[in-house]
Structure formats: C-alpha cells, structure tokens
C-alpha cells in the first residue's frame, strides 16, 4: 500500500511588524555605509599615484592618459604583441608608458 503525503503551505500574516525587522534594516544600512567607505578608501589609494609616474598602465589607464579609445588600444596591443611596449601579466595586457610614448612619436597615424 502506497502512502500519500500532502503538504500545505501555511501563510501566517503578522498582526504587526516584528521588533527585529527595524534592527535588521539598521544593520543593513550600517553595513552599506561601511562598504561605501571601504570603496572610497580603496579608490583613493589607487588614485594617489598619478598616471604620468606609473611604469605600466592598464588599457583603461592608457586610454585616459593618451586620449586613445580602449578598443583601439587593445587592437594595437594585439597587432604588436612582440613590441617592447607590451607586457602581458597572465591574461592581462599592460602598456609600458614611456616606450609606448616613443612608439607614438614615431607613428603618424593610429
């Protein structure tokens, strides 16, 4: 003989909001503020060192520094993998700032 079990979902509607709900919202707000403070501190640490003093630039930093689009810089890096101004760190591409400046000085069009 097979047994059949029926489960019913019971919805209980509270008469009032439990006391712990405002405490949870307060804790979440404090956590959110701490995360925003951490994000500001970590971004301030990276922003302290100016781009013109860095040896290696990410594609995004190089785009800002040289005024060239990221897409074009990625294409230049792909076409010139053996050049001295390209450095690969794992799967990430970095651009040696001074050597890339010399490369740009020698080219007429990009």
N, C-alpha and C positions, 0 to 999 in steps of 0.2 A: 504494500500500500504506500503510495507516494504522499508526502506531506507538502502542503502548500502554505507558504508563509506570505502574508500580506503586510506590507509596510505602508503606513500612512504618515504623511508629513504634517506635523502639527505646528501651526503658526500661533505663537503667543504674542499678543500685542500688549506692550507695556502700558500701564496707566500714565507713567511719567518717564522722563529720561533718567536712566540710572546715573548715580553720582560719579561713576568712573569715566563717563564719556567726556565731560569737560576737562578732566585731568589728562585724558589721552590726547585731546586736541592741544592742550597746553604743552605736553611733552613733545608732540609733533612740531609745534611752532618753534620750540627751543632748539630741536634738532635741525630744523630747516635753517634757522639763523646761524647755527654753528657751521653747517655745511657751506653757507654763503660766505661766512668769514674765512673759512679754510680756502675756498676758491679764490677769494680776493688776495689772500696772503700768498698762495702758490703762484698766481698770475703776476703778482708784484715782484716775486723773486726772479721770475724769468724776464720780466721787463726791465730789471735794473741794469742788465748788461746790454749796452747799445749794439745794434746790428753792425755798425761800422768797425767794431772791435772784435767781432767774432771771427774765428778762423773758418769754421764750417757753418753753412746756412742750410736750413731745410728748404724745400721747394717753396713753401708758403712765405718764409722769411726772405728768400731770394726774390720772389715776385714783388714783395713790398719794397725791398731795397733797390732793385734795378728798374722797377717800373715795367716789368715784362709779365705777361699773363702766366699763370701756373701751367696751363695746358701747353703753351709754347715752351716753357722751361723743361717740362717733362719730355717733350719731343726732342729738344736739344740734348738733354741728358741721354736719351735713348739712342740718338744718332751718333753721339760722341762718347760712347762707353769707355774707350781706350784713352781718352784725353786725360791730362793731369788734373784738370779742374773738377773731375767727377770722383767721388768716393762713395762706395757702397758699404753701408753698415747693416749687415744682414740683408733684409729685403728693402731697406730704406735707402734712398739716394740723398746724398748731401753734396753741396757745391762749395768748393774752396773759393772763398770770396775774392781774394787778391788775384788768383790765377784766372778766375772767370772774368774779372775786370780786364786783365791783359788780353784775354780771348776776344772780349767785346771791342777793345781798342783796335784789334787787327781786322775785324769784320766790318763790312759796310752795310749789310742787310741781315736781318734775323728772320 
